[in-house]
Amino acid sequence: MCGRYTLVVEQDDLESRFDARFRDAAFAPRYNVAPGQELPVITNEEPETFRHLEWGLVPSWADDDSGGLVNARAESVDEKPSFREAYERRRCLVPADGFYEWVETVDGKQPYRVCFEDESVFAMAGLWERWEPTTTQTGLDAFGGGVDGNSESGPLETFTIVTTEPNDLVSDLHHRMAVILDPDSERRWLSGDDPGELLEPHSADGMRAYPVSTAVNDPATDDPSLIEPLESA
């Protein structure tokens, strides 16, 4: 599972790395990204633009916008109704420079940050979706063109992160990991007809994992101290 990640690079460097620009909001470094937040992604619809979508995919056919799906398993992403259409038509890049995993210890769960040794930014494979609220006309409104109280809600755009089997490093921490794309495969993930072969575990070469403060457990905490290695480790 990938349920928290980091993206602490500056906006100019992020735009340069992906040759894309922010459209709707400025970006600030994030040390504790969590589901339910609006976060920068690059979609196949606008590959030169960063857009802020909410983490937790809501299928277009869902009855309501609750219960967003944080992850999608690579092994079934082309089959499950929640992801099948998005896999075919709506893929995205989710930029990050690290992610957190928790390990059970005698003293409780210990969080670890996983990243590349050079702290480089990478792209996780993602899917995105656009959910439109439904409206129901009732009573006199049905004859006068009125709609119910939900009509003012606009489309909701969401994303999920695709996960796969862990590599040798992550397997000591968790049984799943996010699909990390090689830089030369990122555009193929966005536009390729059949990118299934990209959904493999990234090599552990050049990656590291280190324990961090349990302060990261609170998604409301978001500051540079979260990515500092524990002094006692």
N, C-alpha and C positions, 0 to 999 in steps of 0.2 A: 504494500500500500504506500502511496505517497500522499500524506495528509498535511504536511507543512514544508515550506521551502523558503529560500532566501534569494534576494536579488539586490545586492548592495552596490552595484555599479552606478556610476553617474549617467545622467541622461544622454549626454553627448557621446559617451563611449558605447552605450547601449545602441543608440541609433547607428553609429558607425559599424558596430559588429554585425548588425543584421541588414544594413543598407535600407533602413526604414525610418519613418518619422512619426512622431506622435501627432495624432489628429485632434483628440478631444480633451486632453488634460495633460498637464506637466507631470513628470515622473520624479519621485523621490525614492532614495534607497530604502529597501524593506528588509528587515532582519527576522521577521516572523510572519510570513504569509500564511493565511488560513482560509479554509473553505468559507464561502459566503461573502468574501470580499471581492471588489471589482479590481481586476488585475490586468496588466498589459499582455496581449497576445497578438500574434500576426496570423490573420486568416487567409485562406486561399482566395477569398473574395477580394481582398485588398492586400496583396503581398508586400506592398511598399509602405504600409501604414501600421502603426501600433494602435490597437483599439482596446478599451477597457471593458472586459466582459466579467460576469460574475462566476466565480469558481463553484461549480455544482450544476452539472448539465440537467436541464429540464427538457424532455422530449417535446417536440412540436405538438404531439397528439395528447399530451397529458391534460387531465381535467383541471389541474390548478398548478401553480408555480412552486409548490412546496416539495421538499424531499429531493433536492438536487443531487445528482450522482457525481461523487468526487473523483472516482477512478473507473476505468473500463479495462477489463482483462483483454490482453492482446489475443489470447487463444480463441476468444469468442466474439470479438468486436465486430466481425463481419456477419454475425448470425443473430445476435440479440436484438430484439425490436427497439430497445432503447438507444442503440448505437448504430445499427446497420445502415440507415440512410445517411447519418452524419459521416460514417466511415467512407461512404461512397462519394459524398458531395461536399462535406464541410469539415475539412481538416485544418488544424492550426498548429503553430509553434508556440510553446510556452517557455519563455526565457527564464533562466535561473542560474545561480552560481553555487548552489548547494541545497541540500534537503536534510530534514531531520528524521531520525528513527529512534525508537525507544527500546531498550533492552531490560528485561526483568532481572533484578538483582535481589539479594537478601534485604536490601534497604529500600526497595521500591524500584520503580522504573527510572532508568538512567537515560536521558536523551543524548544522542550523538548527532553530530553534523557530518554529512558526507559531501565531499567536494573534490575538485581537481587540485593537485598539489600547487599549481600556479594560480589558483583562484579564478580560473578563466570562466567566462560565461558560456553556457551551453543551452541547447533547445531540447525540451521534452516534447514528445509527440502528444498532440492533443486533438480533440474533436470539439466542435462548437455547434450550437443550435440556437434557433430563434423561436421563441414561444409567444404566440399571440393570445391575449385574453379573449374569451368568448363573451358575447353579450346576449341578453335575453330580453325581448320586449314584452311588457306585461301591462294589463289594464288599459287605461285610456292612452297610455304612451304607445301602445301597439298601433294605434290609428294615427298618431300625431308625429311619428318618427322618433319618439324618445327611446332611450335605452336605459338599462339599469345602472346602478351606481358604480359598477366596475368599468364603465366605458371610458373613463378618463385615463385608465392605465394603458401605457404604451407597450410595445413589444419588449420582451425580456430576452437578452442575449447572454448565453451561459457557455461554459466549457468544462471539459473533463480531461484528466491526464491518463494516458494509456500506460498500463503497467505490464511487466513481464517477469520471468524468473530472475532471481538475483544473480549478480556476478560473485566472484570469490570473496570480494571484500564485503559486500552488503549481506551475503548469506549468513554472516556471523551476527547480523543485527535483525534481519527480517527475512521472510520467505517471499517477498515481492519487492520490485523496485520499478521506478519510472523508466520508460523507454527514453534513453538519451540518444539523440541522433548525432551522427558524425556531421560536421559542418557541410561536407560536400553532398550529404543526403537530405539536407533540410528542404531544399526547393522541390526535390522529388517527392518528399512526404506531402507537400502542399498540393502538387499537381499531377503526380503519377497515377496511372490507371490502376495499378495493382502494387501498392507499396508494402504488402504483407511481409516481405523478406527483411524489411527495415526494423521490424518489431522484435529484435533480439536483444539480449542483455549486452550492455556496453562493457568492453574490457575493463578490468580493474586496474590495468596499467596506468600509472600517473594519477591515481585517485588515492584519497586518504579518508579516514574516519577518526574523529576524536570526540571525547565527552565534553559536554557543555552544561551550563547551569540549568537547573530545573525551572528557572524563571521562564524558560521558553514554553513551559506547559500552559501558561496563561496567554491566549491569543491576543489579549489586549496589550501585552507588553511587546514593545517593538523598538529596541535600541541597540547600539553597537556592541554592548557588553554580552549580548546573547551568543555571539559567534566566537567569543574568546574561549580558548581551551581552559578547562579546569586546572587550577594551579597544582592541585594534588595529584593530577593524572600523570 
